Amino acid sequence: MTAHDAFKALTVETLPARLGGLEAMRSRVGADTAAWRVREVGDGNLNLVFIVEGPVGGVVVKQALPYVRLVGDSWPLPLKRSFFEYHALTRQEARNPGSTPKIFHFDESQALIVMEFLTPHIILRRGLIAGNIYPKVGRDLGVFMARTLFRGSDFQMETRQRKADLALFADNVELCDITENLVFSDPYFDAKLNRHTSPQLDPLVAELRADRDLKVEAQRLKHLFAANAETLVHGDLHTGSIMVTDADTRMIDPEFAFYGPMAFDVGMALANFWMAFFSQRGHEKAPGDREAMRAYLLDVVIQAWSVFRAEFSNLWRTKRTGILYQKSLFEDQDDVLAAEQALGHVLHQLFDDMLGFAGVECHRRILGLAHNADFEAIEDTDLRASCEAKALRFGRHLVVNRRNIHGIEEVNNLAELIEKEPAL
């Protein structure tokens, strides 16, 4: 019997019997499986997720399925994605301790991970839709991105180890294929799995799909995504992949991890705060009662980018031990300014690329297969379409004009201008 043949999806009913013998479960939930309380909470696109609680405590059990859950078994997907998620989580935790759930057990043949039950954490996106403000999110996200992206690259990592990791994660082909198509190509033509708020958005969608400059730039970004194996990226870093309390921030679900451009994670993450900004009018109980929330979301963007830049720059100056921009060429020659000049070039290019990735993320979350609850939770379809249209126009500007934008405040100013435009 092969490992794949032995795979069997867990259910609420079968989980205690199947996992009851694991020490990782018994020591953290309790030895008496009859006392376990199991609930299935997975609301994502791909996997099963269970919370298991008992007399001792609780854990989360996450299991991959051999297909895309959002679509069904007509879209097969390999179980090995849990292998990449496990390895990405261990590397992220090593590079930025305390930023991910603790891992207690991994079973490759059953494609399951037993991990820390984060409580009272909630998914950040749900909190933002509810209008909650989390004071640490911007700082924590900026630090996480700077440390994981810098420390997984040739700026710091030992060359042999980085190349071995590159080879390991290169096998995450199927999930990269999802990103390459669903993010960079499908939104820009009438792909089979696309959906959007129709008929309200139909004219704007037609305009975007006929936009030559937009399509060419989207493909240039796809080229960068596919060809620039710069660092280990999370691959799906958005407000649905972050769990929060007022005092703690954890990043989850890195099953799309692969070696790609640093700017991809940063762009996807910030795009989701900009989309949340544009969705606020759809969550107002009275006109204008989300003004403070809109200001907070833009402040998170500024803080996350500022902290990212500061921490990245600090690592550049203190931990640049890899093969790129070696200190032997700069600081060791008493030429610190050369190192600073190189840092400026790196950050400038990263900023340009980040804006492009943010723009296509806005488009794919409104026009593609996998949508954001920020917009989907707006029941009034006319109002939802109005919010989405503003995010689409914002995204188009970022993709096409990113090289002419000179700071994060300029991007926020653009968002505010578009938000004040008349509804559809």
Secondary structure, DSSP 8 states (H G I E B T S, - for coil): --HHHH-----TTTHHHHHTT-HHHHHHH-S-GGG-EEEE---SSSEEEEEEE-SS-EEEEEEE-SEETTTEEEEE--TTHHHHHHHHHHHHHHHSTTSS--EEEEETTTTEEEEE---S-EEHHHHHHTT---TTHHHHHHHHHHHHHHHTSTTTS-HHHHHHHHHHHTT-HHHHHHHHHHTTTGGGTT-TT---STTTTHHHHHHHHT-HHHHHHHHHHHHHHHH---EEE-S--SGGGEEE-SS-EEE---TT-EEE-HHHHHHHHHHHHHHHHHHGGGG-SSTTTTHHHHHHHHHHHHHHHHHHHHHHHHHHHH---SSSS-TTTTGGGT-HHHHHHHHHHHHHHHHHHHHHHHHHHHHHHHHSSS--HHHHT---HHHHHHHHHHHHHHHHHHHHHGGG---HHHHHHHHHHHHTS---
